[in-house]
Amino acid sequence: MLENIIEIFILSLIQGVSEFLPISSSSHLIIISTLYEFKSSSLLIDISLHLGSLFAILFFYKTDIFNFKSNKKFISLIFFGSIPLIIFGFIVYITGLIELLRDVKIIAWTTIAFGILLYFADKNKLELSMDKELPIKSILIIGLFQILSLIPGVSRAGIVITGARFLKYKRTDSAKISFLLSIPALCGASVLSFNDILKQSVDFNYLVILAIVLSFFFSFITVKFFLNFIKKFSMNIFVVYRIALGLVLLFLVY
């Protein structure tokens, strides 16, 4: 029992942190799974972890999302920004193309390469505000960037922030765009996983509730920390971290 709780704690920590920071969740899961084989991991736990993150972001931005007088902009962002990912994500899912990319070498190199891309995007000095300037064209461009997150190692949060920074949006707004676009992404991941669960026989137990609660907690703390951090500092620490992480993966496979 204690071992299961510790495993859920670790998985929730990885989910909560890697979902919203511009780092690669795939890279972390590979390193962790290399060091330890999780017995508690399952499709139902995966859904629970995603739901925890989804509830956290909905709670964090509840005022923006559920304020019907001013939420038209956020609805447009979530809708139009997610169209490219939904279309390409569905194609990748039904064709099984994603499995061809689940190679540790590919994940290692994409972790490094897209970390470097984030560095150049973050050098932008001109900073636009999403409250004043967020046309459909910019939303769709960011949505096209998000397609790249289908490649393991890229990081959905990282590539969305990179795209927004290239479009000259300030760091905090780039992060907010990434967080809001995580809503349909997390919903999609949960729906696809739930479809697989229907084909299996699974048991609903206390670990599911624990996974949701812990994932919610770590996700909420991560979002709050990240927004406060980038008000004062650049993305350089995450760039360095990604490069180091990619090198560790390369060391493991060569």
Secondary structure, 3 states (H helix, E strand, C coil): CHHHHHHHHHHHHHHHHHHHCCCCHHHHHHHHHHHCCCCCCCHHHHHHHHHHHHHHHHHHCHHHHHCCCCCHHHHHHHHHHHHHHHHHHHHHHHHCHHHHHCCHHHHHHHHHHHHHHHHHHCCCCCCECCCCCCCHHHHHHHHHHHHHHHCCCCCHHHHHHHHHHHCCECHHHHHHHHHHHHHHHHHHHHHHHHHHHCCCCCCCCHHHHHHHHHHHHHHHHHHHHHHHHCCCCCCHHHHHHHHHHHHHHHHHHC
